[in-house]
Amino acid sequence: MLVPGGISPGSQSFGITGIADRFARIGFRVAHFDPDGRGESGGIEDFGGPVHQVGLAGVVRMAASDEAVDAARLAVLSFDAGALMATGAVARHPELSVRLLIDWEGPVTRADVAKVLVSGADGDAASLAGHDETWWREREPARWLPRVRVPYLRMQGDPDHAGLDPSRAVTAVRLAAASRFGGKGRAPWVRLNGDAPNCPSEPPDGRWLPAMPAEVAALSYLVELLPPR
């Protein structure tokens, strides 16, 4: 399940660009998500909030019920601000048949979110900063990551595609990792890029991904962790 970044629809980010087709040619069953208010979906833009999170959860359920899909091997891969929807949906709905969550350079804090969503919020970061605490708590990945209960892989390049500090990827992994690994969350397995798994307290060893696009890396990780049959 491919979850788009920014305020883009999945049909544009992954459909028109051909990414979904290239994933499918490897042998995966692929779906890309158009959140409410984007692409071919009706409704009003929710900037990764509860409407988008519930919508994504519904599409994941629908995919898992498809007889062509192996529900025991279903992955959600989000890019950029798609992390708001993906982390929120997976954390809110632990019953979903998600076996791997891949967070591709998503924002972590509300400051990160304001920077990556600025183009969709009247073109002014201050307009996002002015939202109340409830609005932010529904969207900030830093709140949802500790509640994710599935394996979590963070993909991070240097330079970051949005110009953010790549080291925030370490924060994301630490937030998601279960306490037995020294983290603050519940994920039973975490990894940053190709580093050793379940070492959230260790500094990154420098193996950042090359500059975007990192589509090849995303495919390689999927083939490694959930190889197509």
N, C-alpha and C positions, 0 to 999 in steps of 0.2 A: 504494500500500500504506500504510494508515493504522496507525500504531503507538501504542498508548495510553500515557498517563502514569500516574504514581503506581503503584498496584497494581491498576489498573482493567483489565477486559477491553475489547478493542476493540468487542465487540458492545454493550457498555454505553456507552462513551465516544462512539462514532461511529455505532452502530446505533440505539439507542433515542433518542438526541438528534436523529437525522435528518441529521447532518452527511454521512454517506456517501451518502445519497439526494440531498442537494443538490449534492454534487460530481458524482454520476452524471448529474443533470439538465443539467449544463453540457456533458456529452459525454464524460466520463472513464469508463473501466472502473475500478471501485473495489472493493477488498477491505479489510476490517479484521481485525486480528490478535488472537486470544485466546491469550496465552502460556500455557505449562504452569501448571496450578493456578488458572487464572482462566476465568470465563465458561463456555464449552462445551468447554474443553480439560481433559483429565485431567492427572494428574501433580501435582508439588509445586512451590509457589512458589519461584522462583530469584532474585528481585529483580534482574532484568535481566542475569543472569550467563550463562555459556556455554550452559546448557540453553536459555534463552530466545533467545540469539543464533543457535544452530544451528537452533532451531525457526523463527525468522523467515527465515533463509536458505532453509530448505526450502520455506516458503510462497512466497517470492519465485520460487524455481525453478519451482514448480508454476504460479504465475501466468504466468510467462514462456513456459511450454509450452502455454498455452491459445491455441487458434487465434483467439480473439476479442481477444487482447491483442497489441499491437505491442511486442515485447520490446526494440526499439531505442529505445523512448520510455517506459521504466518508471521511475517515481519512487517513492521511499520518503519519507513525511512522518511524522516522530515528534513527539510532544508531551511536554513535561516529561521525566519519567524514562524515557520511551520512547527517549530518546537513548542510554541504556546499551545497549539491544538493537540499535538502528539503527546506531550507530557501530561497535559490536562486530561485528555481522553483516557489514557492508559491508567493514570492514577485514580481518576474518578470511577473507572469501571474495571476493577481487577478481575471481573468474570470474563473479560474479553479473551479470545483465543489468540493472544499475541505472545510469540515465543522469543522475539528479539525486537528491541527498540534501537534504531540507529539515529542519532542526533548529529546532523551534518552542519556544523558551525552555527548552531542556534544561539540566540541570546540567553543569558542567565538571569541577570538582574533587570529591574525596571529601567535603569539607565541604559542598558543594552537595548531593551525593547524600544525605548523612545527613539534611539538612533536608527534602528532598522525599519521602524514603522513610520518614520517621519513623513515619507511621501504620501502616506495614506491618511494623515491626520492634519489636513489643511496646510501641509507643507511646513509645519512649524512644530519643533520638538516641544515647545512650551505648551502647546495645546494638549499634548499627551500628558505632560507633567502635571497639568491642572486637574486630572481626574482624581476622584476620591480613592480612599484606601480599598473599598470594596471592589472597585473596577480593577485595580492593580492586582489584588489578591486572586481574582479569577483568572489572571493571565500570566503572572510572573513565574517563569519556569523554576526559579529558586524555591518557590513554595511547593511546586508539584514534584520536582525531582526526588526529594526524600520519601515520597509516597509511591514511587514506581516500584512495582514488585516483580518485574521481569528483567532478564539480562539487558544490559545497557551498554552500547558501544558509542563512544564519542569520536567523531571525525573532525579533525582540526588541521587547517593549513596555516602556513606562515609565508607570506602575509595572509591575513584573514580577508575574506571576500568583501566584508563590510568595513574594513579598516579598524575593527575592534582588537583589543589586546588578546593574542592567542592564548595567553595563560589562563583565561577564563575557562578554558576547556578542563583544566585541572580542578577548578572549583566545581564544575558540573559533575565530574566523576566522583569527587569526594562527597558531594551532596547525595548522589544516587546510591553509592556503595553501602552495603549492609554494615552494621556496627562491628561484626566479627572481622571485617577487613579494615577497620579503622575509619569507616565512613560515617555519615549521618543519616543514611537512608535504609532501604530494605531490599535493594536489588541483589539477587543472589550471585550475580556475576557482572563485573564492569571491566571496561578496557578503554584506553585512549589510543587511537590509531592501532599500530602494530606492537605496542609495548606489552610487557607482561601483564596478564590479567590480575585483577583483585589487589592492586597495589596503589590505592588512592592517596596514601600518605607519602609516596615516593615522588620526587620531582620528575618531570618528563625527561626522557633520555635524549631529547633533541630530534627525534625522528618525526618532525612535523611533515605533513603532506606538502607537496609542491603547490604553487599558486593554483587557484581554481581555473578550469573545472577539475574536480576530483572524481568524476564519474567512474573512471577505471578503478580507483581505489574502492569506491562503494560496491562495485560489482565483485571485486576480488574478495572483500570481506563477506559479502553474501554467499559467494561460492564456498568460502572457507567454513563459515559457521552454519549455513543452511543450504548445503549443496542441492541443486535441482536433481530430480529423479527422472 
